[in-house]
Amino acid sequence: MVVKVLVLLGSYRENSSSSLYAKAFLEGLSSKTQIESKTINLAQKKLDGCTGCYACSPKESFYCVIKDGFEEVMQEVVDSDIVIFAYPVYWYAIPGEIKNFVDRTVCLFDMKTYGIKPSLKDNFSKKLFVCISNSAEEGKSICERAAYPVQSFVESYGAKYQGVYLSGTQREENKNQSRINETKQAGIKAFNKL
C-alpha cells in the first residue's frame, strides 16, 4: 500500500527547521511503508483569511468564494492519507499563514450536524493529521498552544491527530539532532495509526 502524504509548511525560510523536521518524519514513516509525498508551503501561497460569508455552507463538498488557490490545497488534503502541518512558533502562537488555512476549513463544516459535511465524513475518519510545531524557546507547552487550532479543527471533523512538539530547537546542535531523531520516531509511530 502506498501512503499519500501531504506536508503543509508554514515557514518562509526555504531550509527551515520546520522543513527539516517534516523530512525526518517522512523518513521515519517511509521506513515502515511506501510513501508518496507532496509539499506545499502555505507561507508562499498567500492565502487570504476567511471572510465569514458562509457561501460555503449550503454546498455538499468544500467550496470557497475566495479564489486564491485554497480549493486546490484542500483537494490535496482530501486526496491524502496523512496531512502534516510543520511550522515554527512565532510569538507563542501559530503562524498567520497556517491560521488563515485553518480558518478557511470552515468550508468543511456542516451547520446542520455541527460536524464535517456528510460527503467528507468517511474520507476524514480515515485520515491522520500530524502537527509538528517547533520553537527556539524551551517549554513543550509553547508548542502545544501553537498547535491547538490545528488539533481543534482536526478533532472536530472526526480525523485522527498526532502532535510532535519540539521546543528549544535551535539552541544547541546536539539538541537539534535529538529533535530530528524524535521526529523520525514520530513518523514510525504514525504508521501504527493508519
C-alpha positions as CSV (number, residue, x, y, z in Angstrom):
1,M,0.0,0.0,0.0
2,V,1.3,3.4,-0.9
3,V,0.5,6.1,1.7
4,K,-0.1,9.5,0.2
5,V,1.4,12.2,2.5
6,L,0.8,16.0,2.2
7,V,3.2,18.3,4.0
8,L,1.9,21.8,4.7
9,L,4.8,24.1,5.7
10,G,4.4,27.4,7.5
11,S,7.8,28.9,7.2
12,Y,9.1,31.4,4.8
13,R,12.7,30.1,5.1
14,E,13.5,27.5,2.4
15,N,15.7,25.2,4.5
16,S,13.9,25.9,7.8
17,S,13.8,23.8,10.9
18,S,10.1,23.0,10.1
19,S,11.1,21.6,6.7
20,L,13.9,19.6,8.3
21,Y,11.6,18.1,10.9
22,A,9.0,17.3,8.2
23,K,11.6,15.4,6.2
24,A,12.7,13.5,9.3
25,F,9.1,12.5,9.9
26,L,8.8,11.3,6.3
27,E,12.0,9.3,6.7
28,G,10.6,7.6,9.8
29,L,7.3,6.8,8.1
30,S,9.0,5.6,4.9
31,S,11.0,3.0,7.0
32,K,7.6,1.3,7.6
33,T,5.7,1.8,4.4
34,Q,6.0,3.1,0.9
35,I,5.0,6.7,0.7
36,E,4.3,9.3,-2.0
37,S,4.7,12.8,-0.6
38,K,4.0,16.3,-1.8
39,T,5.0,19.6,0.0
40,I,3.1,22.8,-0.2
41,N,4.5,25.9,1.6
42,L,1.4,27.8,2.8
43,A,3.7,30.8,3.7
44,Q,4.4,31.2,0.0
45,K,0.8,30.5,-1.1
46,K,-0.6,33.8,0.2
47,L,-4.0,32.5,1.2
48,D,-6.4,35.1,2.4
49,G,-8.3,34.8,5.7
50,C,-11.9,33.6,5.9
51,T,-14.4,36.5,5.4
52,G,-17.2,34.7,7.3
53,C,-19.6,34.9,4.3
54,Y,-20.8,31.3,4.7
55,A,-21.3,30.9,0.9
56,C,-19.7,27.5,1.5
57,S,-22.4,26.4,3.9
58,P,-25.0,25.1,1.5
59,K,-22.5,23.2,-0.7
60,E,-22.2,19.4,-0.3
61,S,-18.5,19.4,-0.5
62,F,-15.8,22.1,0.2
63,Y,-16.2,25.3,-1.7
64,C,-14.9,28.9,-1.2
65,V,-15.8,32.1,-3.0
66,I,-12.2,33.4,-2.5
67,K,-10.2,32.2,-5.5
68,D,-6.6,32.2,-4.2
69,G,-5.6,28.6,-4.5
70,F,-7.2,27.4,-1.3
71,E,-9.5,24.9,-3.0
72,E,-6.5,23.3,-4.8
73,V,-4.7,22.9,-1.5
74,M,-7.9,21.5,0.1
75,Q,-8.3,18.9,-2.7
76,E,-4.7,17.8,-1.9
77,V,-5.8,17.4,1.7
78,V,-8.8,15.3,0.7
79,D,-6.7,13.1,-1.6
80,S,-4.0,12.4,1.1
81,D,-3.9,9.7,3.8
82,I,-1.7,11.8,6.1
83,V,-1.5,15.5,6.3
84,I,1.5,17.1,8.1
85,F,1.4,20.6,9.3
86,A,5.0,21.7,10.1
87,Y,5.7,25.2,11.3
88,P,7.6,27.4,13.7
89,V,6.1,29.1,16.7
90,Y,6.0,32.9,16.3
91,W,5.3,35.0,19.3
92,Y,3.9,32.0,21.2
93,A,1.3,31.3,18.5
94,I,0.6,29.6,15.2
95,P,1.9,31.5,12.2
96,G,-0.7,33.6,10.4
97,E,-0.4,31.7,7.1
98,I,-1.3,28.4,8.9
99,K,-4.1,30.1,10.8
100,N,-5.6,31.5,7.6
101,F,-5.7,28.0,6.2
102,V,-7.3,26.6,9.4
103,D,-9.9,29.3,9.4
104,R,-10.8,28.6,5.8
105,T,-11.6,24.9,6.7
106,V,-14.9,26.2,7.8
107,C,-15.9,25.2,4.3
108,L,-15.9,21.6,5.5
109,F,-18.4,22.4,8.4
110,D,-22.0,21.2,8.2
111,M,-24.3,23.7,10.0
112,K,-27.0,21.0,10.5
113,T,-24.8,18.4,12.2
114,Y,-22.2,20.7,13.7
115,G,-19.5,18.4,12.3
116,I,-17.9,17.7,8.9
117,K,-20.1,17.7,5.8
118,P,-21.6,14.2,5.3
119,S,-19.9,13.9,1.8
120,L,-16.4,14.2,3.5
121,K,-17.1,12.3,6.8
122,D,-15.8,8.9,5.6
123,N,-12.7,10.4,4.0
124,F,-11.7,12.3,7.1
125,S,-12.4,9.5,9.5
126,K,-9.6,7.5,7.9
127,K,-7.2,10.4,7.7
128,L,-4.3,11.2,10.1
129,F,-3.2,14.8,10.7
130,V,0.1,15.5,12.3
131,C,1.2,18.8,13.7
132,I,4.9,19.4,14.1
133,S,5.3,22.7,15.9
134,N,8.7,23.9,16.9
135,S,10.1,26.7,19.0
136,A,13.5,28.0,19.8
137,E,12.3,28.7,23.3
138,E,12.2,25.9,25.9
139,G,8.9,24.6,27.0
140,K,6.7,22.0,25.4
141,S,3.5,23.9,26.4
142,I,4.5,26.7,24.0
143,C,4.4,24.3,21.1
144,E,1.2,22.6,22.3
145,R,-0.6,26.0,22.5
146,A,0.5,26.9,19.0
147,A,-0.8,23.5,17.7
148,Y,-4.2,23.9,19.4
149,P,-6.0,25.5,16.3
150,V,-4.9,22.6,14.1
151,Q,-5.8,20.0,16.7
152,S,-9.2,21.5,17.3
153,F,-10.3,21.6,13.7
154,V,-8.9,18.1,13.0
155,E,-10.7,16.5,16.0
156,S,-14.0,18.4,15.3
157,Y,-14.0,16.8,11.9
158,G,-13.5,13.3,13.2
159,A,-10.0,12.7,12.0
160,K,-7.0,11.3,13.9
161,Y,-4.5,13.6,15.4
162,Q,-0.8,13.3,16.4
163,G,1.2,16.1,17.8
164,V,5.0,16.4,17.7
165,Y,6.1,19.4,19.9
166,L,9.7,20.4,19.7
167,S,10.9,23.2,22.0
168,G,14.4,24.5,22.4
169,T,15.2,23.5,18.8
170,Q,17.9,26.0,17.7
171,R,20.0,26.4,20.8
172,E,22.5,23.5,20.5
173,E,23.4,21.3,17.6
174,N,23.2,18.0,19.6
175,K,19.8,19.0,20.9
176,N,18.6,19.7,17.4
177,Q,19.8,16.3,16.3
178,S,17.8,14.7,19.2
179,R,14.8,16.6,17.9
180,I,15.3,15.2,14.4
181,N,15.6,11.6,15.9
182,E,12.4,12.3,17.9
183,T,10.6,13.3,14.8
184,K,11.7,10.2,12.9
185,Q,10.3,8.1,15.7
186,A,7.0,10.0,15.5
187,G,6.9,9.1,11.8
188,I,7.4,5.4,12.7
189,K,4.6,5.7,15.3
190,A,2.3,7.4,12.7
191,F,2.3,4.2,10.7
192,N,0.6,2.4,13.5
193,K,-2.3,4.9,13.5
194,L,-3.2,4.3,9.8
